[in-house]
Amino acid sequence: MLHRQISFVLALILFLLTVGASAAESDKGIFWKASKDGKTVYLLGSIHLATEDFYPLREKIEQAYSRSDAIAVEADILAAEGDPLLQQRIMMESVYQGERTLKDELPPELYDQLKSWMQKRNMPEAMFIRQRPAIAMISMSMLEMQAHGLNPELGIDRHFLLKAKKDGKSILELEGVLQQFQMLNGLENPALLLQQTLEQIEDISSFLPQITSAWKKGDSDTLNRLIILDSLTENPEYKSLYDTLFFDRNKKMAEKIALKGPNHKSLFVIVGAGHLVGERSVLEFLGDSGYQLERL
């Protein structure tokens, strides 16, 4: 169960939980090339949960992977799944120690919403009561995504991690699984994350086709609106949450790419598509660092 939670955390952090319809080799996706001083960085906007008909990916994407001597991901999920000590640390981050419970952490009305969702999905309250808000969000979203036919085993990150390990390519981490758990658990107002998840779940049926269509068309503006702008417009109180989950991370990831990129003739980077759209994206920060950007 824990390794599945590790797999899901990446998708949930990025709010691309809801991409699940079919894709095809001809789909455009979110794919860029950044060049500087004779070195190349390819950047693929990932979908972390998918279905079998997402494959094969566009040939241009697979060719760029083949030309690259290393890949970079937000976190090496496969390595984490094979590290019992790391999994133990993640488990310690996942549940409350002592007498505190999730009910103590959340406003009463929000906890009542969570209980209503549990009743709808026939989930016992005991399953959630010891979990910290970020982990409760992961558990909820896992169940919802499975109900909609999505599978983290088919995520684009995992696809390329498996290929890289088989091909003997170097794998760089821009963050790390434990770091991401700690970031989620360190939010100033963790209730906001759970509140937003409950809101997204309510709209999932209508949101799914919009997100999927935008990704397939390579429509960055629509993705930016659906993932970030609409939510911030409707809920300005989410600003600090989005600063932490997107914009601050975008800057740090771009800095790490700019630091590690020159060590490789060609680096293939896979990050959630939400990090490659809009203002203060990874792309914008790389452009500010002198990279020439080209949409592929």
N, C-alpha and C positions, 0 to 999 in steps of 0.2 A: 504493500500500500504506500509506503513512504516514497519509493522510487517514482511512483506515479504522481505524487504530490510534487516532487522535484521537477518532473517533466512539465507539470501544469503551471508552475509559478512564473515561468518566463512569459507564457501567453497572457496570464492574468495581469502581470505588471504592465504590459503594453496595451491592454484593453482591446486586443484583437482576438477576443474570445469567440467572436461570432462569425467568423469566416468559414463557411462550410459547404457551399455549393460547388458544382463541378468547375474545373479549370481544364485547359487543354494546352497542347504544345504551342499553339498559335497565340495564346493569351500574352498580353504585353507585360503585365506585372510592373513592379517598381524596381528598376534596375539601372544603375548609373556607373560611370567610369570617371575616376578622379586621377589626374596626372600631375606629376611634379618632378622636376629634375631627372627625367628619364625613367621614373618609376611609376607603376600603375597600381591603383587600388580599385577593385570592383566592389560595388555595394549593392546587395540584394535585399529588398524589403521582404522580410519573411512572414509567412503565415505559420504559426506555431502548432495549430491543430488543423488537420486536413482529412481528406478522404482519398481513396485510391485513384479517383479520376482526376486528381491534381497532376498526375504523372502520365507521360513524361513531361518534364519542364521544357521550356523553349530552348532550342538547340544553342542559341547564342549564350544562354546562361551556363549550360553545361560545358561549352567550349571555354568560357572564361575560367570556370573552375579548373579545367584540365591544364590551362596555361599557367595557373598560379602555383607557386611553390609552397604556399601556406594559406590556411584559412584562419579567420578570426570570428569568434562568436561571443555573444554576451556572457554565456557560461557553458562550460563543457559538461553537459548533462550526463553523457555516457561515463565520464570519469567519476562524476559524483555518485552515480549509481553503483560503481564498483569500489567505493571507499567507505567501509563500515564506520570508521571514526568520524568522517565528515557527516554521515547520515545521523550518527548519534548526536552530534552538535546541532544539526538541523532540527532534530526532534526536541532537543532542549529549548530551542528557539520557538517551537511551535505551540507549546502548551504552557499554561500558567503553573508556576511553582507555588506551593503553599495553599492558602485557602481562597485566593482570588479566582473568580470565574468570569466568563464572557458576559454574563448578566450584569456583573459589577461594572464592566467597562463601557457598556452602551446605555444611551438614554432609554428610559422605559418604553417610549413609543417605538423606537427602532427595534428594540428586542422583541416587542410584540409583532412587528412586521416579520422579523426573522422566524418567530414561532409559527406565524401563519404560513410561511413558506414551508417550514418543516412539516406541518400538518398536510399541506397540499402534496408533498412528495413522500408522505408516510415515513419521515425520518424521526427517530427518537431524539428528544432533547438532550439526553445523556451523550449522544454522539458529538454534540457541539459545545457543551457547557464548559469543558476544560480548554478548548481551543482559543488561541488569541485571535483577534479580529481578522488579521490577514490570512490566517490559516482557515478560519471559518469561511472566508471569501473563496479560498481555493477549493475547499470541499464542496461548497454550494455550486460553484461554477463547473467543477468536475462533473457533478451529477447532471447539471443542465446540458452541458456540452455532449455528454454521452447520450442523453435523451434525444439530442438532435443529430446523432450519428457521427460526431467528430471523434477523432482518434489522435492523441498526441504522438503515438508511434509513427504516424505518417507526416509529422511536421517537417517543414523544409529544413529547419536547423538540424534535426536528427538525420535527415536524408544525407546532408553533406558531411556531418560528423562521421557517420558510418563509412562513407566513401573515403574521407580523409584518413581514417584509421586503417582502412584496408590498403590504401595507396601509399601509406607512410608519409603523408604530408604533415608538416608542423601544424599544431593547433594552438592558437593564442586565445586567451580569455580577456575580454574587455572589462568584465566585472568578475562574476563568480556566483555560484549558487548561494553559498552562505552569505555573501555580501548582499545579495538581493533579498534574502529573508530578513536580514538585519535591517535593511533599508525599510522594508515594509513594516516591520515591527517597531521601528523607530519613528514612525510618522507622528507628528504633533497631535493630530486628531484622527486616530485610526477608525473612529466611527464613520467618518466621511467615506472611506474606502468601502466599507460594508454597505453603507447607504447607496452609493453609486451602483454597486453590484446588484442590489435588489431592484433598483430602477432599470438597469440594463436587462435584467432577466424578464421584467414585465414586457419589454418591447422587443424581445429577441426575435419573434417570428417576423416582424416587419423590418427589423434592422438587418437580419441576415442577408436577404437579397440585395439590399442597398450596398452594403460593404463588399459583398462578393462581386457585384457588377463593377464597382469602382476599381477594385484591385485588378480584375481581368482586363479592364480597359486601360489600366495604367493612369487612372484619373486621380492625380495627387491632390488636386484642389478639393474634390469631393471627399476623398479619404480624410483630409485634414479637417474638413467641416464635420464629418460624421464622428471622427474619433476625438477631436479636441474642441473645435470652435463652438459647435452647438451646445455642448455641455457647459462650457465656460460662460456662454451667453445666458443660458437658462439658470445656471447656478454659479454666480460669481464667487461664492464661498469656496468653490473647488480650486481657486487659483493656487493656493499653497500646495495642494495635492498634486496638481499638474506640474508645478515647478519642480517638485521632487521626483515625480514619476517620469517626466519627459525632459523638460528643458535643462535642468541641472545635469541630468545623466547624459543628454545629448552632447553637452559641452565636454564633459569628462571623456566620453567615448571618442569624440573627435580628436581630443588631445592625445589619447592613447594610440589611435590610428596614425596620427601624424608622427608620433614618436617611433612606432614599430614599423610603419610602412617603408621607410628608407632601407630597412634591413632585408627587404625582399624585392626582387625584380617585379613580382606581381603578387599582390595580396588580395584574397577573396574574402570579403567581409559580409557576414549575414547578421542583420539586426531586424527587429520588428519593424514592419512597414511604417508604423506610427512615428518612428524616429527619423524617417527620411522625407517627411512632408511638412510644409508650412514654415513659418518663421522659427528661428532658433533650432532648426533641425541639425542633425549631424552634417548634412550636406552644406548648409549655410556656414557652419563653423569651419568646415574644411576649406570652403571657398575663402573665408577670411584668413586662413593660414597659407594662402597662395596656391591652392590646388585649382587646376582647370577642370571644370565639370562638364560632362557630356552625358545626355540621356541616351540609353541604349534600348 
